[in-house]
């Protein structure tokens, strides 16, 4: 009876440990899908010109000229959060687009052609230590990549 109880407790602990990792994987996958859908909508459909550049700290950023007149957006990583900065004439707005529970460790852009860019993101769950790399390619339906 004691051996069966010990085996059962050991297996239950293993299931609970793996459950936290599985839940962290699900949370990272949701954050990646959310970020990808916003980037796809903004870059593929609402931009006329996309520029892959570096900011002052030599981090990758995406500069978009929007289909709306005199509007530019900047996508960049700062303090493990993905941000979008919007400039319209003289007004500025900055919004975080990463969830507070998932940290974005890396945001790298790669030109894949005149109308296509690649984005590599590393997402990390600090509670469990689970980290996943997400790579996506975006086709610019209404715009093109400029240097």
URKATA-V128958 format. One record per residue. N is the residue number from 1. SS is DSSP state (H for helix, E for strand, L for the rest). Layout:
n=(N N)
ss=(SS SS)
This chain:
n=(1 2 3 4 5 6 7 8 9 10 11 12 13 14 15 16 17 18 19 20 21 22 23 24 25 26 27 28 29 30 31 32 33 34 35 36 37 38 39 40 41 42 43 44 45 46 47 48 49 50 51 52 53 54 55 56 57 58 59 60 61 62 63 64 65 66 67 68 69 70 71 72 73 74 75 76 77 78 79 80 81 82 83 84 85 86 87 88 89 90 91 92 93 94 95 96 97 98 99 100 101 102 103 104 105 106 107 108 109 110 111 112 113 114 115 116 117 118 119 120 121 122 123 124 125 126 127 128 129 130 131 132 133 134 135 136 137 138 139 140 141 142 143 144 145 146 147)
ss=(L H H H H H H H H H H H H H H H H H H H H H H H H H H H H H H H H H H H H H H H H H H H H L E E E E E E E E L L L L L E E E E E E E L L L L E E E E E E E E L L E E E E E E E E L L E E E E E E L L L L L E E E E E E E E E E E E L L E E E E E E E E E E L L L L L E E E E E E E E E L L L L E E E L)
